[in-house]
Amino acid sequence: MTIQVVKMAKDRAYSRYTREAAALLAKQVQLGRKRRKWTERELADRAGISRATLQKIEKGDLSVAIGIESWVLKERGRIPVSWMS
């Protein structure tokens, strides 16, 4: 029997401004989804991410890469596609 050891990354210290920005972004994604009457699954499918990742975004989880969050915003139609390049 082989035992695999996985080390967890250390928790990062984020500034208050970073946490506030993540919370604001999270609320915008969630409100936009609800305004369009999309389920979490529908938006996740449109953005090409898992529902679990979308839930992290909507909770303001800072472990989600900003590129994924930008893609979700684009799918919601909140930022110009030109920002994505």
Residue pairs with C-beta under 8 A, 6 or more apart in sequence:
12 62
14 22
14 62
18 62
19 60
19 62
22 60
22 61
22 62
23 60
25 57
25 60
25 69
25 73
26 57
26 58
26 59
26 60
28 73
28 78
29 43
29 54
29 57
29 58
29 69
29 72
29 73
29 76
30 58
32 76
32 77
32 78
33 40
33 43
33 58
33 76
36 76
38 46
40 51
40 54
40 55
40 58
41 51
43 54
43 72
43 75
43 76
44 50
44 51
44 53
44 54
46 75
47 54
47 68
47 71
47 72
47 75
48 71
49 68
49 71
49 72
53 64
53 68
54 72
56 63
56 64
57 64
57 68
57 69
57 72
70 79
70 83
70 84
71 84
73 79
74 81
74 83
74 84
